[in-house]
Amino acid sequence: MTPPPIRVNEAEIRRLALGCVLASWEGPSIPYWIERLLGDGLGGVVLFESNLAADDAYTRAMTDQLRTAAGRPIVIALDEEGGEVTRLPRLPAGNSPGQAALGYLDDVETTEQVYASIGERLVRCGITMNLAPVADVNSNPHNPVIGVRSFGADSALVARHVRAAVRGLQRAGVAACVKHFPGHGDTSLDSHYDLPTIAADLDHLERYELPPFEAGIEAGARAIMTGHLAVPALDAELFTTISPVVNQALLRQRLGFEGTIVSDAMEMRPLSGGLGIVEGTVEALIAGTDTIELGFEEHVDVLKAIPTAVYNAVVLGRLSVERLRDAAARTAALATLDGAHAEPAADHLVASAAARSIERSPELRLGKKLLVVECHSPHNLAVGEVEWSLARPLAKRGADVTLIKVDDEATATAAAHELRASTLSVVVVTRDPHRHPWQQHLLSAAAERSGAVTVETGWPAPGQSATVRTRGISADLLDAAADLLTGS
């Protein structure tokens, strides 16, 4: 016999449902429908590059406008991981070199100061939550989506730097959101497009994947983001976003996390291509997720449908009112912004972080006239479209640069022929050649040239040598590499 529907206050349920959601829009102007939804109870927003085309003063004016539209504190979040995944416009100096570079440097004090500096800037901009740091242990060098976003391939190293990053961000007043629980490092698929499976057994997960998240919890992280991951050792049927075993039994009960559980973008294929965003939102709330991040796209129709779907789930007894109220309250807890009593970041450590993070071989000789061949492999969706070049900072330091950009088999083959014939000093800039085999043509040609310099900007692959390793393409890292190559 079907149980009778539960009698609830529909208006309250709809407002609570919206209160668990973080929406986004495209462009630098806040659309009317976002302001209206904020007035109706929308939990907050996630900002992306298209929203932040101007300076920090513009960003602060935008976040103030959002709060005014809501008439209350709201969650305003973005992905400011440092390095390649950054949403705010680049500063003239003192930007984060990125997690892989900081992990190579392995100075936890520098990591804390870098993230304190990021946190201070976010507070000035009116941001309440940073969707960082990444706590994934990048043990698979072929990982297409984590890579240099990770502090490293060693669990203990990643754990100590996650702890430092959380301390730095939160001492500035912004909430840290550690991601992607229970670990996205040992995968060969990108969860934007597919559902990766973590095939490790429970013992491996406990010893290797979970310690960085435990370190974040111990440091007081106010939020943890789950990844869209299948982890059969934890739940043989449901993937993490919609798994009560992962969200409640493991994260809440076993690890003792008392903060806010945030979903990864619901528009990613594991959700949008299966359950759909609306039903996925309901299932995630039932499983124990508190805050639903929709993603980059605007999803106007989804935002209209979610309150009705959540209301129906409550009426049918699938989702309790208590669980929904708890989720909305935990989301609202991320709306607080308090940087008034923060200890300022140590600027000298932040400013020198990139230069100290560069790995180089002892022998480095380069002439003034350079042939620079840059391998521009495709970026993943988390990074987005990033323009970068080592040739530019080399030229600014007085080098006479001839630049060739390559991005596929044909252009790499042609550039390799030109490299072999050139009389100029050669610099070959690669990016994950172990994942993009067309770059091997250039490495082979460089190996035939005495004094050729190779600069690897991606994740270090086993057996792949390089004259210089930056572990990222952030402007500060490339500036530091140019200083090194020119003796500046």
N, C-alpha and C positions, 0 to 999 in steps of 0.2 A: 504494500500500500504506500502510495506517495505521500510523504509528510506534507502538512499544510504549509503554505508560504509564510515566511517570517514577516511580522509587521514591523516596519522601520520608518524612520523619517527620511523620505526620498531626497529632500533638499539637502539634508545633512550628508547623506551618503554620496551624493553627486559632488558636493564641495570637498569632502574628504578624499574622494577618488582623484579629483584634479590636484589636490594638495600633495599627492605623491608623485606628480609628474613634472619632469623638466623638459621644456619644449625649446625649439630653435627656429630661426628664420634666416633667410639669406639677404645680405645687403646691409649697408651702414645705418639705415633708418628703421626705427621700431615700427612695425605695422600696427594698424588699429586693432586687429584681431588678437594680437599678443596682449595689448593693454587691456582689452575687454576680458580676456581669459584670466589675467592677473587679478582683475577686479572680482571675478567669479570664484577665485580661490586657487588658481594655478600655483603649484609649489615653487616654481622658479624657471630659470632658463639656463641653457648652455651656450656660450658664445664661441664663435669660430672666426677664422681669419677675415671672412667677408664682412663681418660686423665691426671689425677693429682696424679699419684702414687708416685711421688718423693717429694722433698722438695719445698719450695717457690722459691728458686733460679731457679729450673728447670721450674716451672710454669712461672716465668718472662721471661726466655729464650724462652719458647713456645709462649707466647703472643707477644714478640718482633718479632719472626719469622713470626707470622700471619700478623702483621702489615707490615712487609717488603714485604711479598708476595702480599699484597693488594696495596702497594705503597701509602697508605693514612690511616688516622684514621678509625678504624672500631669498631663496637660494640663487646665487649667481655663480656659475661654475665655468671652467674651461680646462683644456689640457695644456698646461704649461710645464711639460716634463723637463724642459731644457734641451739644448742640443737641437736635434732636427724636428722634434714635435714641440712646436711653440706657436702660440696664437697671437701674442702681443707683438707689435712692431719691434724690430731689433733696435737696441740702444747703441750709441756710438762705441761704448766699451762696457766690459763687466758683465757680459752675458754668460749663461751657463754653457760649458763645453759639451754637456750631455752626460748621460749616466755611464756609458761604456768608458769614456775618457776618464771620468772621476773614479770608476772602479779600477782602472789601470793605475792611476796615481795612488789609490788606496790610502788616502789621508782623510780619515773620517771628520776631522776638524774642518778641513776645506769643504767637504761635502755639506756639512751642517751650515757653514757660512754661505755657500752658494745658494742653498735652498732658503736660508733666512733672507738673503737678498731678493730672491724670487718672491718670497712671501711678503716682504715689505712693499714691493712694487704692486703686487696684487691688492693689498690692502689700500694703497693709495688710489688704485683704480676702482675700488668698490667691489672687488671680487670676494666672495665668501668661502668658496671651496675650490681647491686645485685638484684635478683628477690626476694625481701623481703622489708618490713616485711609483714606478714600475717595480714590482717585487718578483718578477719572473726570473728564474735561473736559466739563462740561455745556453742550455747544454747541447742543443742541436744547432750546429753551425749553419744548417740549411733552413733554419726558421725564417720564413718570409716576412713576418710581421713584427717580431720583437727585435732580434739582432742588437744593434747598438743602443736601443732603448733600455737595455738591461745593464745592470752594473757589472755583470760577469757570468762566468760559467761555474763558479764555485759558490756553493750554498752559503757557507759561513761568511764569505766576502760580501755577497749580496745582502745578507741579513744585517751586517754591521752598517752598511751604507743606507739601507732602508731606514734603519733606526735613526741615523743621523739626519736623513732628509726629512723625516717626520718631525723630529725635534726642531729643525730649522724653520720649516714652514709654519708650524703651530706656535712657535714662540713669537712669530710675527703677527699672529692673530687669525690666519687663514686656516680652514680645515684641510687636512691632508686626506686624500682618498687613495689608499694603497690598492694596487691592481696587478694582475687579473686572477683572483682567487679561483681555484687552489693552485694555479701555476700554469702559464702558457708557454714556458720556455722550451719544453721538450716536445715540440710539434713541428711538422713539416707543412702544415696547412694554415692558411690565413682565415681566421674566424669571421672576417668581413664577408667571405664568400662561401665557406664550407664549415662543417662542424668537425673540428679536430678531435681526435681521440688520444687521451693520455693513457697509454697502455701499461704504465707502471703499477706494481703491486702496492699494497697499503704500506708495507715497510719502507719502500723507496720514497713514497710520498711523504711519509712522516720524517724521514731522515734528510730528504733533499729538497722537496718542493715547498713544504709548509714552514720551515724555520724562518724565511724572510717575512712571512706574514705574521708569524708569532712575534718577531722582533718589532714589527710595526704596531702590533697590539700592545706590547709591553711599553712602547714609547708613547702610547696614548692616542694612536690614530683615531680620528673621529669618524672615519668612514672607510669601508672596504668595498671595492668593486669586484663582482664576480665576472669571470669570463664565460663566453658561450663555448663550453667544453664538455665533451663526453668523457667521464672518468669511471669506467666500469668497476674499479676497485672500491669506489665509494657508493655508486648508484648504478646498477646494471640497466635501469630502464629510462631514467630521466637525466637530461643534461643539467649542468650546474645551475643555470638561471632559474629553472623551474623545479629544482630538487629540494624537498624538505630535508633530506638527509644531509646535503651539503650546507644549506643555509642555516638550518636549525640544529640538527644533531652535531654536526662538526663545528661550524663557525661559532654559533651561539653557545652551545652547551659544552662541547669538549675544549674549545680554545678560549672560551670565556669572553668573547667579543661582545661589548655592550653598546657599541656605537651604531652607526647607520649602514645598512647594507644597500649598495647602489648597483643597479644593473648596468651592464655594458649597453651600447646603443641597440635598441630593439629593432631598428631597421636593418640590422645585419642579417645575412641570409639564414643562419640557423633558426631565427625566430620568424622573420618576415616571409621566408620561403616555406615554412611549415605551418605552425599554429596560426601564424599571422600576428601582427603587432597587438591587436586589441585582445584577442584571447590569450596571447602570450603575457600581456600585462596582468590579466586576471590570475593566470597560473603562477606567475612570479610572485604576486602579492600573497597568494595562498601558501606558497613555498617558504615565505619568510623574507623576501626582498621588500625593502622599505621605499626606495626611491627609484623611479622608472625614468631612465634617460632614453628619449625617443631617438636621438641622433641628429645628423646634420640637416636633413630635409625638413620641410615645413609641416607636413602631416596634419593639415587642417581637418580633414575628414576623420582621421584617427582620433584627434582631440575631441571631436564631437561625439564619437562613438564610445570612448572609454568610460565616461560616467554612467552611461546606460548599461554597458556590459558589467561593470562593477556592481551597480545596483541590482541587476538581475542575479548575479552570483551571491549577493548577500541575501536576497529574498529566497533563493532556492537552498540556502544553507551551505553553499560551497565555501563561502568566505565569511568569517564572523565579523561583526561590527567591531569587536574588541581588537582583532588583528588589523583591521583597516584604520582604526583610530591610532593604534600604536605606530603603524607605518607612517601615517601623516605627521604624527608628533615627532618621530625620528627624522623625517625629512625637514620639518620646520626647525629642528635643532641645528641644522647646517646653515641657517640664515643669519646667524649671529656674526658680527664683524667687530673684532676688538684688537687693534694694534697699538693702543695708546701706551701700553707699558712694555713694549717689546724691547729687548736688548738689540741695539743696532748690529748689523752684519759687519764683519771685519773686512773692510773694502780691499785691503792689500792681498788677502788670501783669494778673494773673488777675482780681482783683476789679474792675478798671476796664474789662475787655475788652468787655463787653456795651455799656456806655454809649458807648464810643468807636467801636462798630461800627454805630451807628444813622445812617442817612442821612436828612437833613431838608432841607426848603426854607427859605429865609431868613424868609419870612413865615409866622408861626404864631401865631394869636390864637384863644383859646378861652375861653368863659364858664365859670361854675361849675356851671350846670345843663345836663346833657348827655343827648342821645339817642344811645346807642351801638348801632350795628347791626353785628353780627358775622356774617361769612360762614363757616360751618363746612363746608367741603368735605371729602369723605372722605379718610382717610389711606390710604397704601399699607401693605402687610404689613410692610415693613421698619420703619416707624415704629410701627405698632400703634395701639392705642387711647390717645390722648393727650387729656386734658382741658386746655383752655386758655381764657383769657379776658383781654382787656384791660380789661374793665369792672371786674373785681375790684380790680386795683391802682389804677385811677383812683379808685374809691370809697374805698380805704384812704388815699388822699392828699387826701381831703376833698371830692371832686367829688360832686355830687348826680346819680346816674346812673340813667337809665331804659334798660334793656337789651332789645334784640330780637335773638334768634338766628334765623338763616335757614340753610337747607341744601338748598333746591331752588327750582325755578322758581316754584311757587305761593307759598311763604313769602317769597321775594325780591320778587315783584310786590306782595304785600300790604304789606311793609315799605317799599317805595318810595313807595306812596301815603301811608303814615303819616309818612314822612320829609318829604314835600313839605308836609304840613299842619302839622307841628310848629313850635312857636315856640322850641324848645330849640336850643342849640348842637349841631351834628351831627358825629359821628365815625363814619365808615364803615370797617370793618375788613375788608379783602378778603384772599383767599388764592388766588393763581393764577387770576384772572378770565379770562385768555386760554385756560385749559383748562376753565373752568366758566362758560359764557356767561351763565348766569342771574344772575351777580353784576353784569353790565353794567347791569341795571335800577337797581341802587343807585348805581352810579357816575354814571349819567345824572341821577338825581334829585339827587345831591350836587352835580353841576356846576351845577344850577339855583339852589343855595343859596349866597349870599354868605358866605364865612367857613367853609364846611364843610371838615372835615379828613378826608383819606383816609389810612389806614394800610395799606400792603401788606405782608403777612407771608410771601409766597411768593417764587418766583423772579421777578426782574424781567423783564417781557416788553417787547420793542421797541415803542415808541410808547405805552406805558402809564404815565401820570404818576401821582405820589402825593405827598402832603405829607410823609409819613414812610415810610421803608422799614426793616423790621427784618431781613428775610431769614431768618425763622424764628419759631417760636412758643415757644421755650424761655422758662421763667419769668423768667430774668434779662433776656432781651431785652424782654419785655413790661413788666417793672418799669422798665427804662431808658426805654422809650417813654412810660410813664405819668409818670415824672419829667419828661421833656421836655414833655409836653402840659400838665402842671399847674404847671410852673415850680418843681418841688420841688428 
